[in-house]
Amino acid sequence: MSLDIGDIITLDIGSIANGGHFIARHNNQIIFVRHSIPGEKANVKITAVNSKFAFGDAIEILKKSKDRVEAPCKYARPEGCGGCDFQHIKSQAQSILKRTVIQDQFKRIAKIEVIPELISTEPSNGLNWRSRLNLSVSENKNLGLRAYRSNKIIEVDECLIALKGINDSEIFSKKWDHENNLKISYSSERDINISQFGKNVSGSNNLREVVDDNKYEISPQSFWQSHKNAPRLLLEQVIKFANIKKSQKICDLYGGVGLFTLPISKLTGENGEVHLIEMDSICIKDASKMFGDVKNIFIHHGKVEQKLGSIKKIDTIILDPPRNGVSKQVINQMIEKKPKSIIYVSCNPSTLARDSKTLLDNKYALSNIVGLDLFPMTHHIECVAYFTKI
């Protein structure tokens, strides 16, 4: 019998899938279930159906996992906020599940076995870490967050994973113009900005960020890692893998405002070169303002496909592409350049595994891979993969 949206069925919950769902089966059909944990038995409400799969929410747990806890946030529930889909899972178990996803994706797609180290982040309770927050405005002019894969707005009076500086800013008690999404940014130096559709509503137009001894000044609309400790942890890992020497030529692809570019320029010295490639005009404007006078930094505004080919004799390529990974053209250009090492930062284990397979098939070895749990209480995981030329 085929399933319909709204049906409630009892399922045994199996392993985790990429994307935060857990796999169950009903009459030989695969059901992807949220709000569950492997080993549980649950009553599941079907939320979507297509020709191959169905999706559902575990609305009643009949057999609980030892890793289940009460979600600290009142909005983290079926048909609630679509953000924190792992709040019902113990922190250590969250990390194990995320590592499992990395391993499964590499085994299935890249055809290799990996055992990634997983680096946790502070605070250990998984709350009060998010420095950038996108909110929607309800018909009642209250702030809210979207339900999972829905335009429905769940009104909220706080967000527990946001920094305390955001929750304490009184924005949740105000009324806002309907249909205007709100972005709140809170920097390491406690600068706060509120903007709607790229226009400043209040606060500073320049956000000061400090990562170790590197100072940045960026626009609220520029990309910056959302976890308060992510810039430091990512930078440490990239620098560790890159092992940069004086006079080397480094490419920083999809480099944003230059999180990696600035410290790497100090390591290569005045006879080295760091080439930042970024297509976003606001990021480029920020990078040009900060690094325009640094003689060993070269800023390229445009798509990587258009700019990488003109750069010769590259020692190391660092890339941090969007979730869909890199195009065939870019990865082929990277291979043609024959850099000694490639450090690939990714927020999507699936596309990382896909692109890794291409590198492995073209005389590169995966020398190391780590997972950084930069998105506590969610299924998301950041990876840094280190490839060396064979």
N, C-alpha and C positions, 0 to 999 in steps of 0.2 A: 504494500500500500504506500502510495507516495505521500510525502510530507507537505504540509501547508504552514505558512507563517501563522504563529500563534499556537500550534500544536505543542503539547507537553508530553515528553517521553522520558523514560528512565534509562540512563546510560551508565556504562562503566567507562571511566575516564582513563585514557592511555597517555602516550608520550606527548611531549611538547612539539609543536611545529614552529617554523620560522614565522614571526609575526605575533606571537603571544597567545595563540590558540592552543588548545589541547585536543588530541585526536580521539574520537569515539566512533563506533560503528553501529548502524541500525539497518537491519535487512540488507546487508552488503553495500550500504551507502555510507560514505564518510561524512561525519558531522564534526565541524570545528567549533569547539566550546570555549567560551570565556568564563572567568570567575570560578575556575575549578583548579584541581591539582591532580597529577597522575596518581592512580590508585584509588581515587574516590568513586563513589556511586552517587549519582545526582539526578534529580528531576530537571530536565532541560527544556526551556521554552525556545522554540524555533523562531529565529529572527529574520532569516533570509534563506531562499532556496534557489538553486540553479540546476542545470541539467546534470551536473556531476557531483555537486556537494550541497551540503546545507550548513547553516551557521546557527548557533544558539547560545543562550546564557544559562548557566547553572543557577536556578532560582531556589532550589532546596537541596541541601546536602544530606544524603541518607547515610553515607559512610564517610567519615571525615579522615583526611590525611593528618598524620602527626605534625605536618608542617603548616597546618592551617592556623591562622590567628584572626582575631577580630580586627578588621580594617580600622585604623585610627581616624580616618576621614569619613564623615557621615554621607558624603557624596560618592564614595567609591563603592558602588553597588550596581547590580544589574539595572539597566535603564537609567543609571545615574550619569555622572561625569565620565566621559570616554577616555580620560587621561591615564590615571593610575590603575592599570589593570592587574597589578601584582600586590596590592596592599594587603590582600588576605593571606599572603605567603610569608613565612619567616625570612628574614634578610639573608641568612646563609643559604637557605634553599633557593631563593631567587637567583643568587650567584651561580649555584650549581646548574640550575635550569638554563641560564644564559650561556654558560660554558658548553652545555650539551648542544645547544643550537649551533654554536660555532663549529663544534666537532662534526655534527651531522651534515651541515652545509658543505664543509670541506670534503667529507667522505663521499657525499652524493654527487657533488658538482665538480670539485677539483680532483677527485679520485685519490686523495691522500689522507693519511691519519695525522691529526694534530692533537697535541695536548697543551692547550694555551694556559699560561699563567693568568689568573684573574686578579686584577688589582682593585680593591675596594676603595671607597671614598668616604671621607668624613662629611657630615656627622653620621655615625654608624646606625642611627635609628631611621635613616632614609628621609628625614624631613628637613625643611628649611634650607634647601640647597639651591633652588632655582632663582637665577638673577634676571631672567627675561621671561615675561609672562604675557601671552596673548589672550585677551578676554573678549567676549561678545556682549552685546547689549540687548536685553529682552524688550518685549513690548511694554513692559512696566518701567522701562528705563533703568533696570537694575543690571548689575554685572553678572555674567554667568560664563559657563564653559559648555562646549558642545558635547552632546551625547555621542556615543561611538557610531561612526559612519552615518551621521544624522545632522540635519540643520536645527534640530531641537536644542534649545538653550536651557541648561540647568542653572537656575539662579543660585549663586553662592555668596556667602558672606565672609569667606576666607579661602585661601588655598594653602594647605598644610605643607606642600613641598616648596612653596615660594619662600624666599628670604623673609625674615621677620621685618626687615625694613619696608618690604612691599605690603605685608599684612598690617603693619602699623601705620600706613600712610593715609588711612581714612578713605581710600578710594571706594571701598566696598559699601560705605554708608551714603555715598552721593548718588544723585540721579544723573543719567547720561543720555545724550541724544541717541534715539533708536537707530538701528542699522549701521551705526558707526563702531567698528571694531576698535578695541583699545589695546595698545602695546605699552607695557610698563617695563622699564629698564632700570636696574640698580647696580651701580658699579662697585668695584672693590674699594674705591675711595669714597663711597657713600653718596655719589651723585645719583639723583633720581630723575627720570624723565618719563612723562606720559605723553603719548602721541596717538593720533587717530588718522589712519590712511596717510601716514608719512608726514603729517603736519603736527607741529609742536603744540601741545595743550598746556603743559606746565613743566617747569624744571629746566635743567641745563640742556643746551643743544650739543654740548661736548661732554662726553663721559670719559672720565679718567680711569684707566685700568693699569694696575701694576702687577707684573708677573716676574717674580724674583727681582732682579735689578733692571728690568726693562719696563719703560714707561710708554703708554699708548694714550692717545686722545682720539676718540672715535665718535661718529654720529650715532644716534639711537637707531637709525635705519640700517646701519652696517651689521653684517653678521658677526656675532661673538658667541663663543660657547656658553651654553645656558647654566651649566653647573658652576658654582662659584670657584671650585678647585680644578675644573677641567683644563683651563689654559696652562696652569703650572704642570699638571700631571702629563698632559699630552706633550708639552715642550720637553720635559725631562726625558720622556720615552723616545721621542724623535731624536734628540741630541745624543742619547745613549746609543741608539742604533746607527746613526749617521757617522759617528766618530770622525768629525770634520777636522781637516788639517788646514794649515795655512796655505794660501794661494789656490785653493780648490775652487771649481766652478759648480755652483749648486742651483738647481731650478726648484722653485716653490710654486707648484701648479695648483690652481683653484685656491690661491693663497689669501683671499679675503683682504683684511687690512694689514696683514703682515705679521701675524702672531709668531710664526717661525722665522720670517725673513730678518727681523731686527736682530735677535740674538745670534743667528747664524752668520750675519755679516760681521759680527765681532770676532767670531771664531776663524773665519777665512782670512781676515786681515786685509790691509789696504791693497794687496796684490791679488786677492781673490775676487770672485764675483758671485752675487746672489741675484737671480732673475725671478721676480715676482710676476706671475701671470694671473690676471683676474678680469672677468668680464663685467662685473657689477660696477657701475659708474660711481656710486656713492662710496664703496670700499676703496676704489682707486683714488678718489678725491682725498679720502682720509690718509691713505698710504702716501700719496704725493706730498701732502702737507707735512707728514711726520718725517719722511725719509728722502724727500726730494733733493736735499743737499748732501746726502750720504753717498760718497763717491763710488763705493763698491756695490751699491744697490741699484738695480735696473728694473724699472717698472714698466710692464707691458699691459696695455688696456685692450682686451679682446678675448675671443675664445681661444682655448688652448690649441684647438685644431689649427688655428690661423697663426699662432705666435711661436709655438714650440719649434717648428721646423727651421727657423732662422738662427737658433742658438746652437753653437758648435762646441764640441769637445766637453761634454758635461760629465762631471765626476759622480754626482749623486742627484737623483730626482726624488723630491718629496711631493706627495700629492694628497689632497684631502677633498675628494670630489663629492657631489651631492649623492643622495641615496641610490640613484640609478647607476652609479659607478661611472666608468669612462667609456667613450665610444671606441669602436674598433679602430678608427683613424688615430685616436690619441694613443692607444696602447701599441699600435704598430709603429708610430713615431717614436715612442719611448724605447721600444726594442731596437729600432734602427740607430738610435743615438748611442747604444751600448754603454750606458753608465755602469760604473762598478757596483753601485748599490741603488736600490729603490726602496723608499719607505712609504708605505701606503696606509693612510689613515682612513678608516671607513666606519660609518654608522649602520651599515647593512651587511651582515655576514653572507647573505646570498650573492650579492653582486661582487663582494670581495672575493668569494670563492670562485666565481665565474672568471673574473679578471686574473686571479692567481693561476688558474688553469692555463690561460694563454701565456703568462710569463714562464710557467714551468715547462711548457712545450717549446719554449724558445731560449733555452740555455740559461735560465735563472733558477736558483735554488731558494726555497723558503727556509731561511736560516733561523727565524724566530717569529713568533706571533704572541701577542698578549691581548687580553681583553680588559678594558677599563670600564668599571660599572659606574658610568657617568650619569645614569638615568635611574636612580633608585626608585622603587615602587612601580616601575614600568617594565615592559618586556625588552626595552631597547638596550643595546650594548654597543660600545665603541671598541674598535679593534685597531691595533697598529701592527702591520706585517712588515717584516724586514727581508728583502730579497737581495741576493748577491749573484754577480755574474759568474758563471761556471767557466 
